[in-house]
Amino acid sequence: MALLPVVALLMFAVGLFCSNTVLAQSGPQIRDIVIEGNQRIEISTIQNYLTLQPGATYSSAEADKSLKALFATGLFADVNLRLQGSSLVVRVTENPVINRILFEGNRRVQADQLRSELQLKTRQVYTRAKVQADTQRIQQIYRRTGRFAATVEPKVVQLPQNRVDLVFEITEGPLTGVSRIRFIGNKHFSDSRLREEIQTKETAWYRFLSSDDSYDPDRLTFDREKLRKFYLSKGYADFSVINAVAELMPDREKFIITFTVDEGERYRFGEMDVISEMKGVEGAQLKEFVATKKGDIYNADLVEKTVQNMTTELGRFGYAFADVRPDIKKDREKRIIDVTYRIGESPRVFVERIDIVGNVRTLDKVIRREFRLAEGDAFNSAKLRRTRTRLRGLNFFDKVEITENKGSTPDKVVLTAEVTEKSTGELSFGVGYSTTESVLGDISIRERNLLGRGQDLKLGFSLSTRRQQIDLGFTEPYFLDRELAAGIDLQRRRTDYTRRSSLDQTTTSASPRLSYPITENLSQQVYYRIRHDEITDVNDTASRFIRAQEGGYVTSSIGHVLTYDRRDDRIDPTTGYVLRLSQEGAGLGGTEYYFKNVINAMKYFPVSDEVVLSVGAEAGIITALQDDVRLPNRFFIGGDTFRGFRTGGIGPRDTTTNDALGGERYYKAEADLTFPIGLPNEFGIKGRVFTEAGSLWETSDVGPEVVDENSLRVSTGAGVQWKSPLGLIRVDFGIPIVKEDYDRKELVRINFGSRF
């Protein structure tokens, strides 16, 4: 019993201690919440984020949760919670609102491009975390453009009403170039040879118009693939790029790029076979399309070409998704690769839909009307290939790609034409130099895709001292929405032929025309031409035959041009041929009566990947129907039409005055070889050698002073052409090697042009 008072006293002490501990952890009950410092944000919004509410018991754990919840909103720069009696006081400092986002120092990248990449926008709440993220984004943009030394510093300009202007101060720095590209592990190909295969180039002064000499990590990935394709085309089937490292130099202005490669062994082709699992198609039928041969050096490009050849052939019969798979087996000991081409089952398909993407300026219908396939047609790869050629022939696009994608059902295909538009306006200059005529030049302006409708409008001016000429031409390629190209040509030309024939000639003409296809490759143009020629200012010392023709003449004629074109590309052909026949008859009124025939042909041979041989021939004859063929209607050969001789440099001539009289019959043949001259392909410079042969003869001007011989003339020469950013520039040096004493030479001819 004596212990009871002691036990009771201990229990009272423990209870008192526990009660005080609970009060210390929980605190008083919260009667109300007071919000301070808010300007834009509603009190109710702030209260909603609090885990402590009126009536709840205050605890430090719940206060910490409320604090984190308010900070997580990103609306506040600072938050403070404190107990004031039974009231919870929440004091906030709101983050400012962004009034404007500005950029300073950006000259190479437009502000709109930078702004579109930012996470922060105007009228959003400013936070330091988002500013830091956007600073890094801007630096990444500059790195993608090759400026790794670019720095970005954000600045904040305080404004009234808790607003700020956010200013990114940018120091762009120079382009981060490539000081050196080196290779490790290459034994069979030199560093210089491999540098030609990749797109990234070492920085050099002559690459000021290219960005390939600036470092781009995405381009480096592309270069790895290009190296792999190169080695696979040379027989190294085990080749791999171990790594590609870009080291930034201490001055942060240039990189050193190192490719480490493992070439492996070189393989040859072994056995070739074709196995077909497709009903109605035998493997033997497709063996003629195999481009790979037993014993040859292994070439992955030829394997791909074989697959493409077979796919194209099967596509002709409606199999758009023919599954042609090369089964490759390596014999590492013998270093031989056997290839079996397996053709899997595939249904015939039909065109479900044609989609066109990439055209910004050119109307869809301009592209669709070139398709040889329509929606609902059975798929045909030959027609698709022809469509691709026609689209490229428009010369509206830098790139034309047509892909076949599976449609809504296995027997349907969706064709997608992806185009990349290019400038179709042209500002062209022509310059010629002759030992007798000095400098000649002209300017022409042309828009080949007017308003994106495919219409062709051109205006030409001659600015030489001996010729003043204005040409205006317009063509609507699909007149009345049919395959009828309707147009008209207007011309006014005054030419000083004093050096050629001791006269001035003024020509005014108008010629409406209509062109249409007869077959896929055969087309015809018909036209009517009304022309007025006036021969004036004939020198007193001119030939008596020219003085006799002084005056004005009217020619009213109709004609046609028949063209058969099988070239692979109309703009830059490498294979195929073109035949052309033009005929014109005059006499439907006017003063001139004649019938003219001109025929020409040109064929292109791909000697190698970059060497093209073109061989052509041309002949013409004009026959008088009444009286004689007058001077304005005769043929004159030379200049661009016969290099090595100036315009009118060969043919009938008055030897006492040296005046060219023109001829009524001519023929000409030429051979032209275009080839690389050893400079990097990126320069776009190629060399050429040429030979031309022909003659011009027969004139109705007969006299002892007139020489009129059909003797052969031959010239040869060389030149260079440069696909420059200003257009194609050509310089030709021609030397006559077979000529008559009275012929006129032209040693150098230059032509250049620009596009806008």
Summary of the structure (lengths in Angstrom):
residues: 756
radius of gyration: 39.9
end to end distance: 115.2
largest distance: 167.2
contacts: 2342
relative contact order: 0.05
helix: 20%
strand: 45%
